[in-house]
Amino acid sequence: MKQPFELKYIKRYLLMYAGVVIVAVLFYFINSTNNPVKVIEKKQFDTQKAERSLSDATESNRSISPFRLLQTGY
C-alpha cells in the first residue's frame, strides 16, 4: 500500500483544494457583478385605527362565517 502522506500526495491535495477555492471565488465575483443587489423599499403601514361600530363588525362577521356559534359556553 502506498503511503498517503508522502510529499507528492500532500501537494496534490493542496492543489486540488486551492483549485476548488479559486473556482468558488470566481463564481462569487461573476455572480455579484452580473446580478446587482436590488434596493427594496420599506413598506409603511397605517397605524391609525379605523373607526367602526360594533354592530357593523358583527353583521359583517355573520354574513361571512358559514358556522353558527352557540350562545353559551360549556
PAZAPA-4460 file (N, C-alpha, C; in steps of 0.05 Angstrom, whole numbers, plus 32768, in hexadecimal, padded with zeros to 4 digits):
% residues 74
    n_x    n_y    n_z   ca_x   ca_y   ca_z    c_x    c_y    c_z   seq   type   mol
   8011   7FE8   8000   8000   8000   8000   8012   8019   8000     1      M     A
   8009   802C   7FF0   8019   8045   7FEF   8014   8056   8007     2      K     A
   8028   8065   800F   8025   8077   8026   8016   8090   801D     3      Q     A
   7FFE   8095   8029   7FEE   80AC   8020   7FFA   80C7   8029     4      P     A
   800D   80C7   803B   8017   80E0   8045   8033   80E7   803A     5      F     A
   8039   80DC   8023   8052   80E4   8016   804F   8100   800B     6      E     A
   8064   810D   8005   8064   8129   7FFD   8055   812D   7FE3     7      L     A
   8057   811C   7FD0   8049   8120   7FB6   802A   811E   7FBA     8      K     A
   8021   810D   7FCC   8004   810B   7FD0   7FFA   8123   7FDF     9      Y     A
   8009   812D   7FF2   8001   8145   8001   7FFF   815D   7FED    10      I     A
   8012   815F   7FDB   8011   8175   7FC7   7FF8   8172   7FB6    11      K     A
   7FF1   815A   7FAE   7FD9   8156   7F9D   7FC0   815F   7FAC    12      R     A
   7FBE   8157   7FC6   7FA6   815F   7FD5   7FA5   817E   7FD9    13      Y     A
   7FBC   818A   7FDE   7FBC   81A7   7FE2   7FB5   81B5   7FC8    14      L     A
   7FC0   81AC   7FB1   7FB9   81B8   7F97   7F9C   81B4   7F91    15      L     A
   7F91   819D   7F96   7F75   8198   7F91   7F63   81AB   7FA3    16      M     A
   7F6A   81AE   7FBC   7F5C   81BF   7FCE   7F5D   81DC   7FC4    17      Y     A
   7F75   81E5   7FBC   7F79   8200   7FB3   7F69   8205   7F99    18      A     A
   7F67   81F1   7F88   7F58   81F3   7F6F   7F3A   81F6   7F75    19      G     A
   7F30   81E7   7F88   7F14   81E9   7F8F   7F0E   8204   7F9B    20      V     A
   7F1F   820F   7FAC   7F1B   8229   7FB8   7F1C   823F   7FA3    21      V     A
   7F2E   823D   7F90   7F30   8251   7F7B   7F17   8250   7F69    22      I     A
   7F0D   8239   7F63   7EF5   8237   7F52   7EDD   8243   7F62    23      V     A
   7EDB   823E   7F7C   7EC5   8249   7F8B   7EC7   8267   7F8D    24      A     A
   7EDE   8272   7F90   7EE2   828F   7F91   7EDB   829B   7F76    25      V     A
   7EE3   828F   7F60   7EDC   8299   7F45   7EBE   8299   7F41    26      L     A
   7EB1   8283   7F48   7E94   8283   7F45   7E86   8299   7F56    27      F     A
   7E91   829E   7F6E   7E86   82B3   7F7F   7E88   82CE   7F71    28      Y     A
   7EA0   82D4   7F67   7EA4   82EE   7F5A   7E94   82F1   7F40    29      F     A
   7E92   82DC   7F31   7E82   82DD   7F18   7E65   82E1   7F1F    30      I     A
   7E5B   82D3   7F33   7E3F   82D6   7F3A   7E39   82F2   7F46    31      N     A
   7E4B   82FC   7F56   7E46   8317   7F62   7E48   832D   7F4D    32      S     A
   7E57   832A   7F38   7E59   8340   7F24   7E41   833E   7F11    33      T     A
   7E37   8327   7F0B   7E21   8324   7EF8   7E06   8328   7F05    34      N     A
   7E03   8324   7F1F   7DEA   8327   7F2D   7DED   833B   7F43    35      N     A
   7DE8   8355   7F3D   7DEB   8369   7F52   7DD5   8366   7F67    36      P     A
   7DDB   836F   7F7F   7DC7   836D   7F95   7DB2   8382   7F91    37      V     A
   7D99   8379   7F92   7D82   838B   7F8F   7D7C   8398   7FA9    38      K     A
   7D75   83B2   7FA8   7D6E   83C0   7FC1   7D4F   83BE   7FC4    39      V     A
   7D47   83B3   7FDA   7D2A   83AF   7FDF   7D21   83C5   7FF2    40      I     A
   7D0C   83D3   7FEA   7D01   83E8   7FFB   7CF2   83DC   8012    41      E     A
   7CF4   83EA   8029   7CE5   83E1   8041   7CC8   83E7   803D    42      K     A
   7CB7   83D5   8046   7C9A   83D9   8045   7C93   83E9   805E    43      K     A
   7C82   83FC   805B   7C78   840C   8071   7C5B   8405   8075    44      Q     A
   7C55   83FC   808D   7C3A   83F4   8094   7C2B   840B   80A2    45      F     A
   7C11   840C   809E   7C01   8420   80AB   7BFD   8419   80C8    46      D     A
   7C05   842A   80DA   7C03   8424   80F7   7BEA   842E   8103    47      T     A
   7BDA   843D   80F5   7BC2   8448   8100   7BAC   8433   80FF    48      Q     A
   7B9D   8430   8114   7B87   841D   8116   7B6F   8426   8106    49      K     A
   7B63   8414   80F8   7B4B   841B   80E9   7B33   841D   80FC    50      A     A
   7B22   8430   80F9   7B0A   8433   810A   7AF3   8422   80FF    51      E     A
   7AEB   840E   810E   7AD5   83FD   8106   7AC4   83F7   811E    52      R     A
   7AAB   83F6   811A   7A99   83F0   8131   7A98   83D2   8135    53      S     A
   7A91   83C9   814D   7A90   83AD   8153   7A7B   839E   8144    54      L     A
   7A65   83AB   813F   7A4F   839E   8130   7A57   8399   8113    55      S     A
   7A66   83AB   8107   7A70   83A6   80EB   7A82   838E   80EA    56      D     A
   7A93   838C   80FE   7AA7   8376   80FF   7A99   835B   8102    57      A     A
   7A84   835A   8113   7A77   8340   8117   7A66   8339   80FF    58      T     A
   7A5A   834C   80F2   7A4A   8347   80DA   7A5B   833C   80C4    59      E     A
   7A72   8348   80C0   7A84   833F   80AB   7A8F   8323   80B1    60      S     A
   7A94   831D   80CB   7A9E   8303   80D2   7A89   82EE   80CF    61      N     A
   7A70   82F4   80D4   7A5A   82E1   80D0   7A56   82DA   80B3    62      R     A
   7A5A   82EE   80A2   7A55   82E8   8086   7A6C   82D8   807A    63      S     A
   7A84   82DA   8085   7A9B   82CC   807A   7A9D   82B0   8085    64      I     A
   7A98   82AC   809E   7A9C   8292   80AB   7A86   827E   80A4    65      S     A
   7A8C   8266   809B   7A77   8252   8095   7A6F   8243   80AE    66      P     A
   7A7C   8247   80C5   7A77   8238   80DD   7A67   824A   80F1    67      F     A
   7A56   823E   8100   7A46   824C   8114   7A51   8245   8130    68      R     A
   7A59   8258   813F   7A64   8253   815A   7A4E   8251   816E    69      L     A
   7A54   8242   8183   7A41   823F   8199   7A40   8258   81AA    70      L     A
   7A29   825E   81B7   7A26   8275   81C7   7A34   8272   81E2    71      Q     A
   7A36   825A   81EC   7A42   8255   8206   7A5A   8243   8203    72      T     A
   7A6D   8245   8215   7A84   8233   8216   7A81   821E   822B    73      G     A
   7A8B   8207   8226   7A88   81F1   823A   7AA2   81EB   8246    74      Y     A
***
